[in-house]
Amino acid sequence: MKAIVGPISPLTNGDPILPSTSPPEWSSAIGHAMTGKSGRVIHNLQEQITRLTRECNLHRTRAEEAQRMNEVLKQQLQTVTDRLRSSEQSHEASLITIARKDRKIEDLKSETQSEKNRRLKAENDAAETTQLAQQQREEHQRAFAEAQEIAQRSQCQYDALSQARLRDRNEFQSRFSMFRKDFDELIKREQERQNQLSRLDVIIEQKDREIRAARDRAEKITSLYEEYKSRSDEVLQNLVEKGRQNDRDVDTVLRDAREATDKMKWVVNVKQNVKGAR
């Protein structure tokens, strides 16, 4: 498979985002504690940070590959629409088009299973990180509970919009901007209360967002597959309308992929801003 160059991010002055290979940052505030139990825990957490960063880059690369595949699918669907508008297309050509779309359904099904596997792996990694950080998070449990409440509220809003097939995109963007603003304020308060644990909190929130993003992508791909499969039985009688509907479904998948890509880029930028503030 050829390498796919991701979209240009406005946060990097036009340069594509590359996977980070820099070593974990060493904090002088914890340097003398490396000989004790706390030092070993912190050292393990730094290794976890590095590993989670690599996984974030991997998820981002896979999201870019999914976006590329969706672009190819959209072009193929446009070709089908053009053929449907031609009165010279025969019944045999329609059957060939249906077979091609069935292969695309199998591809979407395979992609859905892959997304589920990645989501389970991300959930296991998040559970391990949470267990390691539990003893050091007792002083700010109230703030973390507030973050969970905000995340759950955002999840409910996102699910409602997803079930309505994103009929009001402007409202969704406004809600997401509000959530991002609240989350930035929460990070700022956590940094003021506990500077040594702020990076760990950012990583936990980052993993939560990745889990939610993976779950949302899997659910939307599954929903698209079920809808597309249920309509395939009527394709011979209503093939023109199905082509238009497929265009709208593909636009939804493309928009979701772009939003997922933007989310991961924003998370990486938040992590870089937190390191720069120190």
C-alpha positions in Angstrom: 0.0 0.0 0.0 1.3 3.4 -0.9 2.0 6.0 1.9 -0.8 8.6 2.3 0.1 12.2 3.0 -2.4 13.6 5.4 -4.3 16.9 5.0 -2.4 20.2 5.8 -3.1 21.4 9.3 -3.7 25.1 10.0 -1.8 24.7 13.3 1.5 23.8 11.6 1.8 26.7 9.1 1.0 24.5 6.1 3.3 21.5 6.9 1.9 18.0 7.2 1.9 16.5 10.7 4.6 13.8 11.1 4.8 11.2 13.8 6.7 12.5 16.8 10.0 10.7 17.6 11.3 13.0 20.3 12.0 11.4 23.7 9.8 12.0 26.7 10.4 15.3 28.5 12.4 15.1 31.8 11.1 17.2 34.6 13.7 18.5 37.1 11.1 18.6 39.7 10.9 14.8 39.9 14.6 14.0 39.0 15.6 13.2 42.6 12.6 11.0 43.2 13.7 8.4 40.7 15.2 6.2 43.4 12.0 5.8 45.3 8.6 4.2 44.5 7.2 7.5 43.3 10.1 7.9 40.9 9.6 4.5 39.4 5.9 5.2 38.9 6.6 8.5 37.3 9.2 6.9 35.0 6.7 4.2 34.0 4.2 7.0 33.3 6.7 8.8 31.1 7.1 5.5 29.1 3.3 5.3 28.9 3.2 8.8 27.5 5.7 7.9 24.8 3.8 4.8 23.9 0.5 6.5 23.9 1.9 9.3 21.6 3.0 6.6 19.1 -0.5 5.1 19.2 -2.1 8.5 18.7 0.1 9.0 15.6 -0.9 5.5 14.4 -4.6 6.2 14.8 -4.1 9.5 13.0 -2.4 7.7 10.1 -5.2 5.1 9.9 -7.8 7.9 9.9 -6.0 9.5 7.0 -6.0 6.2 5.1 -9.7 5.9 5.8 -10.3 9.3 4.4 -8.4 8.4 1.3 -10.5 5.3 0.8 -13.7 7.3 1.3 -12.5 9.7 -1.4 -12.0 6.8 -3.8 -15.4 5.5 -2.9 -17.0 8.8 -3.5 -15.5 9.0 -7.0 -16.7 5.5 -7.8 -20.2 6.4 -6.7 -20.1 9.5 -8.8 -19.2 7.4 -11.8 -22.2 5.1 -11.1 -24.5 8.2 -10.9 -23.2 9.4 -14.3 -23.9 6.0 -15.8 -27.4 5.9 -14.4 -28.2 9.2 -16.1 -27.3 7.7 -19.5 -30.2 6.1 -21.3 -27.8 3.8 -23.1 -26.9 1.8 -20.0 -28.0 -1.8 -20.2 -29.3 -4.1 -17.5 -26.0 -6.1 -17.6 -24.1 -2.8 -16.7 -26.5 -2.3 -13.8 -25.7 -5.8 -12.5 -22.0 -5.1 -12.7 -22.4 -1.8 -10.7 -24.4 -3.7 -8.1 -21.6 -6.3 -7.8 -19.0 -3.5 -7.3 -21.1 -1.9 -4.6 -21.5 -5.3 -2.8 -17.7 -5.5 -2.7 -17.6 -2.1 -1.2 -20.1 -3.3 1.5 -17.7 -6.1 2.4 -14.9 -3.6 2.6 -16.9 -1.4 5.0 -17.8 -4.5 7.0 -14.1 -5.4 7.3 -13.2 -1.8 8.2 -15.9 -1.9 10.9 -14.4 -5.0 12.5 -10.9 -3.3 12.4 -12.3 -0.2 14.1 -13.9 -2.4 16.8 -10.6 -4.2 17.5 -8.7 -0.9 17.7 -11.3 0.5 20.0 -11.0 -2.5 22.4 -7.2 -2.1 22.4 -7.5 1.6 23.2 -10.0 0.9 26.0 -7.5 -1.7 27.5 -4.7 0.9 27.3 -6.8 3.5 28.9 -7.8 1.2 31.8 -4.1 0.4 32.4 -3.2 4.1 32.5 -6.0 4.9 34.8 -4.9 2.1 37.2 -1.4 3.5 37.4 -2.6 7.0 38.0 -5.3 6.2 40.6 -3.1 6.8 43.7 -1.9 10.2 42.5 -5.3 11.5 41.4 -7.1 11.5 44.8 -6.5 15.3 45.4 -8.4 16.3 42.2 -11.2 13.7 41.9 -13.8 16.5 41.9 -12.2 18.1 38.8 -11.9 14.8 37.0 -15.6 14.0 37.8 -16.5 17.4 36.2 -14.5 16.5 33.1 -16.3 13.1 32.9 -19.6 14.9 33.2 -18.7 17.3 30.4 -17.5 14.4 28.2 -20.7 12.4 28.8 -22.8 15.4 28.0 -20.9 15.9 24.8 -21.2 12.2 24.0 -25.0 12.4 24.4 -25.1 15.4 22.1 -23.0 13.7 19.5 -25.1 10.5 19.6 -28.2 12.5 19.1 -26.8 14.4 16.1 -25.4 11.2 14.6 -28.9 9.5 14.8 -30.3 12.5 13.0 -27.6 12.1 10.3 -26.1 15.5 11.1 -29.1 17.4 9.8 -27.9 20.6 11.6 -24.2 20.8 11.1 -23.9 24.4 12.2 -25.5 23.5 15.6 -23.1 20.6 16.0 -20.1 22.8 15.3 -21.3 25.3 17.9 -21.8 22.6 20.5 -18.4 21.2 19.8 -16.7 24.6 20.1 -18.4 25.1 23.4 -17.2 21.7 24.7 -13.6 22.5 23.5 -13.7 25.8 25.3 -14.9 24.2 28.6 -12.3 21.5 28.3 -9.5 24.1 27.8 -10.6 25.9 30.9 -10.6 22.7 32.8 -7.1 21.9 31.7 -6.0 25.4 32.8 -7.4 24.9 36.3 -5.8 21.5 36.6 -2.4 22.9 35.7 -2.7 25.6 38.4 -3.7 23.0 41.1 -1.2 20.2 40.3 1.6 21.0 37.8 3.3 17.6 38.2 0.1 15.6 37.3 -1.3 17.9 34.6 0.4 16.0 31.8 -1.1 12.7 33.0 -4.6 14.3 33.1 -4.2 15.5 29.5 -3.2 12.0 28.4 -6.2 10.4 30.2 -8.6 12.9 28.5 -6.9 12.3 25.2 -7.4 8.5 25.5 -11.1 9.1 26.4 -11.6 11.2 23.3 -9.8 8.6 21.2 -12.1 5.9 22.6 -15.2 7.9 21.9 -14.0 8.8 18.4 -13.3 5.1 17.6 -16.7 4.1 19.0 -18.5 6.8 17.0 -16.7 5.9 13.8 -17.5 2.2 14.3 -21.2 2.9 15.0 -21.5 5.2 12.0 -19.8 2.8 9.6 -22.1 0.0 10.9 -25.1 2.2 10.5 -24.1 3.1 7.0 -23.5 -0.6 6.2 -26.9 -1.7 7.5 -28.7 1.1 5.7 -26.8 0.4 2.5 -27.4 -3.4 2.7 -31.2 -3.0 3.4 -31.6 -0.9 0.3 -29.6 -3.1 -2.0 -32.6 -5.4 -2.5 -34.5 -2.6 -4.2 -31.7 -1.3 -6.4 -33.2 -2.5 -9.7 -36.4 -0.6 -9.1 -35.0 2.6 -7.6 -31.4 2.7 -8.7 -31.3 6.4 -9.5 -32.6 7.4 -6.1 -30.2 5.0 -4.4 -27.2 6.6 -6.2 -28.2 10.0 -4.8 -28.7 8.6 -1.3 -25.3 6.9 -1.5 -23.7 10.2 -2.3 -25.2 11.7 0.8 -24.1 8.7 2.9 -20.5 9.0 1.5 -20.5 12.7 2.3 -21.5 11.9 5.9 -18.6 9.3 6.2 -16.1 11.8 4.7 -17.3 14.5 7.0 -17.0 12.2 10.0 -13.4 11.2 8.9 -12.4 14.8 8.6 -13.9 15.6 12.0 -12.1 12.6 13.6 -8.8 13.8 11.9 -9.3 17.3 13.2 -10.0 16.0 16.7 -6.7 14.0 16.8 -4.8 17.0 15.4 -6.3 19.2 18.0 -5.4 16.7 20.8 -1.8 16.7 19.6 -1.7 20.4 19.5 -3.1 20.6 23.1 -0.3 18.3 24.3 2.3 20.4 22.5 0.8 23.6 24.1 0.9 22.0 27.5 4.6 21.1 27.1 5.3 24.6 25.8 3.7 26.2 28.8 6.2 24.5 31.0 
